[in-house]
Structure formats: structure tokens, C-alpha cells
Amino acid sequence: EKISEEVSKTMKKMFPAARRRPKPTIIQGESDDNHPKQQDDEDEEEKWILQIMLQSPDIAVASLTRCQPTGPAKSLWPNYHHPLGLARVDIEEKMPSSAYRKLMEGLECMRIRPSPTTSIIVDLGACPGGWTSVMRRLGCQKVVAVDRSKVDRVLMMDPMVEFIKGDAFTFEPSLSAFHDNANNDGNDNDANDGRESWMISDVIAFPDRCTELLERWCAGRWADYMIVTMKFQGDEPALDELDKAMDIVREYGYDVRAKHFFNNKNEVTLMVSYRGAISALDLDVGSLGSAMYPVTLSN
């Protein structure tokens, strides 16, 4: 707090005319869910993040950046919700694998979550079931797990999980199970059953297979939201392939962001949302799990 105060004093000297941002005007009589509608189009007040790196007892480097929506969904950059960039994604109970944290970081970054009753989830390359477990912990009542090998025994016995033995790259969802406006040629009809669809995948494959997977699902408009890991080979990340994948996704009307999360290894996570998708539920920041490492300040 002391450092913040000193920096604020310095900034005030540099920008003496700066004033606090005025509060949004409340428009009476217009509301959603009994909350007054604000004249300001932004869901939140403008946020800035101050980052300070102490290089020595006498030298500090400071950066002040405005947090801006970047997409997909409600993603921000930089994200002021997570101290040191660490999302609360640790779960004390036993999980089929530690890879579940990557999916939780993706959800925390997008700041949304599937609706428990109206969403349909497809987990491609699901075994052993870490990502499927996350979706079930969120209460999702329809999760399709696709893999050549069976998922965890608890998930195999779960009536809300449908296991399909098959190839993640050739699996094609039943279009009737998703939006009625999704079809093979990628065109949209006006019909919509009000359900949101998700595709998640942490399958082990070369980067170009990940690109092919995303192109197939985007071209078919089979999912509103997608979280997929692109795994690299060797010491150098395949950045050209990553750029190609992101360009393809955007061409089909999706927003996309790639990020190397704390729990990613030699890989990145791609977060994707369709620009005309049904709105998913807001995610209460920090609601998925507990902190992996406590943030402490030493005297």
C-alpha cells in the first residue's frame, strides 16, 4: 500500500489535471434482473493495473496499464482479477489427473462458465477424465467424453457422462444435440433451441492436428465455446501453426485468444467463442478452486 501511495503521488504530479472517472448515470425504469440499467455500456468501471518489479532495494520498475476487453467472451488484458497472474484453480479432492487446472485457468480467463442445465459439453481426448470432472463439478448435466480409452471409473458410472469410444479427430457430434442452427455447411438458420454448446480438448497431438480440429468444429459451427490445448514438439514452439489456427478460427466468425497458463507445459491454451453465441453464465472469480500458492509479502 505504501508503494502504491508513493506512485500515486508521483502520477498526480505528472498529470495534475487528472480526475476520477465519474460514476455511470442510472436510468430509472430500465432494468435486468431487478438491477438498474446503467447508461455506460461497460459492465464494469474502467480498471487499471499497476505492476511493480523491485530490481534492488533502491530501484523499482513500474508499469500502469488499462485493463481492456480482448475476447473471447469476457476476457481482459491485463487481468486484474488474479494476483501475480495465478488463478484459484487448486482442488483438494482427488482428480483423475492434474491437467484439470488448465481447463479451469481457461474458464477463469474467459470469465464464463457453462450453464448446468442448458449446456452440452464434448470432451475430446477425455481420458483419464480431468477436464470432464471439472465440467461435472460445475453441475453440467450433459457431458460427452470421447476417447479410445475409458475415462475414470467414477465418471464411467456417472449417468450425466456419456462415454463414446472413438477418435477425437473424426468424432462428429449429432447436430440435433446441439443448436438447430448448426449444420455441415456452416450456415445459420433462425431456429435455436436455447442451448449452449462447448467443445474442450486436451488431446495429445501435433500442432497441425489441433488446427485441423479447430477448423472442422468452426466450419460446422458445432460449438459456441471451445477450450483447446495446442501441444508443441521440441524446443521451439510452432508459432506459425498457432497463428494459422487463430486466423482460421476468426474467419469462421469466432473470437480467439491463445495464452500460456501457469499450468501449461510445452503448449498453449486456445480459448474460442462464437461472436453470435448464446451468453454463458458469468463466472464468479475465484469460485472454481483454491489458491495454488499463497501470495505472501515478507518484511
C-alpha positions in Angstrom: 0.0 0.0 0.0 2.9 2.3 0.8 4.4 1.8 -2.6 1.0 2.4 -4.2 0.6 5.7 -2.4 4.0 6.9 -3.4 3.4 6.0 -7.1 0.0 7.8 -6.9 1.7 10.9 -5.6 4.2 10.8 -8.4 1.5 10.3 -11.0 -0.6 13.2 -9.7 2.5 15.5 -10.1 2.8 14.3 -13.7 -0.9 14.6 -14.5 -2.3 17.4 -12.3 -5.5 17.7 -14.3 -6.4 14.1 -13.9 -9.8 13.5 -12.2 -11.6 10.4 -11.0 -13.9 8.8 -13.6 -17.5 9.9 -13.0 -19.9 7.2 -11.9 -22.3 5.9 -14.6 -25.7 7.6 -14.8 -28.6 5.4 -13.6 -31.6 5.2 -15.9 -34.7 4.5 -13.8 -37.3 2.1 -15.2 -34.9 0.1 -17.3 -33.5 -3.0 -15.6 -32.5 -6.6 -16.0 -32.9 -9.0 -13.1 -34.1 -6.1 -10.9 -30.8 -4.2 -11.3 -31.0 -0.7 -12.7 -29.6 -0.3 -16.2 -26.6 2.0 -16.4 -26.1 4.5 -19.2 -22.5 3.3 -19.5 -22.2 0.4 -21.9 -19.4 -1.2 -20.0 -20.3 -3.9 -17.5 -17.7 -2.6 -15.1 -15.9 0.6 -14.2 -12.7 1.3 -16.0 -9.8 -0.6 -14.4 -6.1 0.0 -14.4 -3.5 -2.4 -13.1 -0.2 -1.3 -11.5 2.7 -3.7 -11.7 5.9 -3.0 -9.8 9.1 -5.0 -10.1 11.7 -4.4 -7.4 15.1 -4.9 -9.0 17.1 -3.9 -5.9 16.4 -2.1 -2.6 16.7 1.2 -4.4 15.4 0.5 -7.9 11.8 -0.3 -8.9 10.3 -0.5 -12.4 6.6 0.3 -12.6 4.0 -0.3 -15.3 0.5 1.2 -15.3 -1.8 -0.4 -17.9 -5.6 0.0 -18.5 -7.4 -3.4 -18.5 -9.2 -3.8 -21.8 -11.6 -6.5 -23.1 -9.8 -8.7 -25.6 -12.2 -11.5 -26.1 -13.2 -14.3 -26.3 -16.2 -13.9 -24.0 -15.3 -11.6 -21.2 -11.5 -12.0 -21.2 -9.4 -9.0 -20.1 -5.8 -7.9 -20.8 -4.2 -7.5 -18.4 -6.4 -9.4 -16.0 -6.7 -7.6 -12.7 -8.6 -10.5 -11.0 -5.6 -12.8 -10.4 -2.7 -11.6 -8.1 0.6 -12.5 -9.8 -1.5 -14.0 -12.7 -2.3 -17.0 -10.6 -5.9 -18.2 -10.8 -7.5 -20.1 -7.9 -7.6 -23.5 -9.6 -6.4 -26.0 -7.0 -8.8 -28.7 -5.8 -8.1 -30.7 -2.7 -10.2 -33.7 -3.6 -8.7 -36.4 -5.8 -9.0 -35.7 -9.5 -8.3 -38.1 -12.4 -5.3 -36.0 -13.5 -3.7 -32.7 -12.7 -4.5 -31.4 -16.2 -7.8 -30.2 -14.9 -6.1 -27.0 -13.8 -5.5 -25.9 -17.4 -9.3 -26.0 -18.2 -10.0 -24.1 -15.0 -7.5 -21.4 -15.9 -9.2 -21.1 -19.3 -12.6 -20.6 -17.7 -11.1 -18.1 -15.3 -9.5 -16.2 -18.1 -12.8 -16.2 -20.2 -14.7 -15.3 -17.0 -17.6 -17.5 -18.0 -18.9 -21.0 -17.2 -21.3 -23.4 -18.8 -24.9 -23.4 -17.7 -25.6 -26.5 -15.7 -28.9 -27.3 -17.2 -28.8 -25.9 -20.8 -25.3 -26.6 -21.9 -23.9 -29.6 -23.7 -20.2 -30.4 -23.4 -18.0 -32.5 -25.6 -14.6 -33.5 -24.2 -12.3 -34.8 -27.0 -9.5 -37.0 -25.9 -11.1 -37.1 -22.5 -9.1 -40.0 -20.8 -8.4 -40.1 -17.9 -11.1 -37.5 -17.3 -9.7 -34.5 -15.6 -11.5 -32.0 -17.8 -14.7 -34.0 -17.8 -14.6 -33.9 -14.0 -14.3 -30.1 -13.9 -17.5 -29.8 -16.0 -19.3 -32.2 -13.7 -18.2 -30.3 -10.7 -19.7 -27.2 -12.3 -23.0 -29.2 -12.4 -23.1 -29.8 -16.2 -25.8 -32.4 -16.8 -24.7 -33.5 -20.3 -21.0 -34.3 -20.9 -19.9 -36.4 -23.8 -16.4 -37.9 -23.2 -14.7 -39.1 -26.4 -11.5 -41.2 -26.3 -10.1 -44.6 -27.4 -9.6 -45.5 -23.7 -12.2 -45.3 -20.9 -12.2 -42.4 -18.5 -12.0 -42.7 -14.7 -14.3 -45.4 -13.2 -16.3 -42.8 -11.2 -17.0 -40.9 -14.5 -17.9 -44.1 -16.3 -20.6 -44.7 -13.6 -21.9 -41.2 -13.8 -25.3 -41.0 -15.5 -24.6 -37.4 -16.6 -21.4 -38.6 -18.6 -21.8 -40.3 -21.9 -18.6 -42.1 -22.9 -18.0 -42.7 -26.6 -15.1 -44.9 -27.6 -13.7 -43.2 -30.7 -11.2 -40.9 -32.3 -11.2 -37.3 -31.1 -10.3 -36.0 -34.6 -13.0 -37.9 -36.5 -15.8 -37.6 -34.0 -18.8 -35.7 -35.3 -21.5 -34.6 -32.9 -25.1 -35.3 -33.5 -26.3 -32.0 -34.8 -29.7 -32.5 -33.2 -27.9 -32.5 -29.8 -26.6 -29.0 -30.4 -28.1 -25.8 -31.8 -30.6 -26.3 -34.6 -28.8 -23.6 -36.4 -25.6 -25.6 -36.7 -25.1 -27.6 -39.9 -22.4 -29.0 -42.0 -22.0 -26.1 -44.4 -21.5 -23.6 -41.6 -24.6 -21.6 -42.4 -27.0 -20.4 -39.7 -30.8 -20.8 -39.6 -33.1 -18.7 -37.4 -34.1 -21.7 -35.3 -32.4 -22.0 -32.0 -33.2 -24.3 -29.1 -31.6 -22.0 -26.5 -28.8 -24.4 -25.5 -25.1 -23.5 -25.5 -22.5 -26.0 -26.7 -18.9 -26.4 -25.6 -16.0 -28.4 -27.0 -13.0 -28.9 -24.8 -9.9 -30.9 -25.7 -6.5 -31.6 -24.2 -5.7 -34.4 -26.6 -2.0 -35.2 -27.3 -1.3 -34.4 -31.0 1.0 -32.5 -33.3 0.1 -28.8 -33.7 -1.3 -29.1 -37.2 -3.8 -31.7 -36.0 -5.0 -29.1 -33.4 -5.5 -26.7 -36.3 -7.5 -29.3 -38.3 -9.7 -30.0 -35.3 -10.5 -26.3 -34.7 -11.2 -25.8 -38.4 -13.6 -28.7 -38.5 -15.5 -27.6 -35.5 -15.6 -24.0 -36.5 -16.7 -24.7 -40.1 -19.5 -26.9 -38.8 -20.4 -24.3 -36.1 -20.7 -27.3 -33.7 -19.8 -25.3 -30.6 -20.4 -21.9 -29.2 -17.3 -22.1 -26.9 -14.1 -24.0 -27.2 -11.0 -24.5 -25.0 -8.3 -26.5 -26.7 -4.6 -27.0 -26.0 -2.0 -26.9 -28.8 1.0 -29.0 -27.8 4.4 -28.3 -29.3 7.3 -30.6 -30.1 10.9 -29.9 -29.3 12.4 -26.7 -28.0 10.8 -24.2 -30.4 7.0 -23.5 -30.3 5.2 -23.8 -33.6 4.2 -20.2 -33.6 3.4 -20.2 -37.4 1.0 -23.0 -36.9 -0.6 -21.2 -33.9 -1.1 -18.1 -36.0 -2.6 -20.2 -38.8 -5.1 -21.8 -36.3 -6.1 -18.5 -34.9 -6.6 -16.9 -38.4 -8.8 -19.9 -39.4 -10.9 -19.6 -36.3 -11.5 -15.9 -36.8 -12.5 -16.5 -40.5 -15.5 -18.6 -39.3 -16.8 -15.8 -37.0 -15.2 -16.7 -33.7 -13.1 -14.7 -31.3 -9.9 -16.4 -30.1 -7.1 -15.9 -27.7 -4.0 -18.0 -27.0 -2.3 -18.0 -23.6 0.4 -19.9 -21.9 -1.1 -20.5 -18.5 0.8 -21.3 -15.3 -0.2 -25.0 -15.6 0.7 -25.3 -19.3 3.9 -27.1 -20.2 5.2 -27.0 -23.7 1.8 -26.0 -25.0 -0.7 -23.1 -25.1 -4.4 -23.0 -24.4 -6.7 -21.5 -27.1 -10.0 -20.0 -25.9 -12.6 -19.6 -28.5 -16.1 -18.1 -28.5 -18.6 -17.6 -31.4 -19.5 -13.9 -31.9 -23.2 -14.7 -32.0 -23.2 -17.3 -29.3 -25.8 -17.6 -26.6 -24.4 -15.9 -23.5 -22.9 -18.3 -21.0 -23.1 -17.7 -17.3 -20.7 -15.2 -15.6 -18.0 -16.9 -13.6 -17.5 -15.7 -10.1 -13.8 -15.0 -9.9 -12.0 -17.5 -7.6 -15.1 -19.8 -7.3 -13.6 -22.8 -9.1 -10.9 -23.7 -6.6 -8.4 -22.5 -4.0 -5.1 -20.7 -4.5 -2.2 -23.0 -5.7 0.3 -20.9 -3.8 -0.4 -18.3 -1.1 0.7 -14.8 -2.0 2.8 -13.5 0.9 4.9 -10.4 1.5 8.0 -10.7 3.6 9.1 -7.9 5.8 
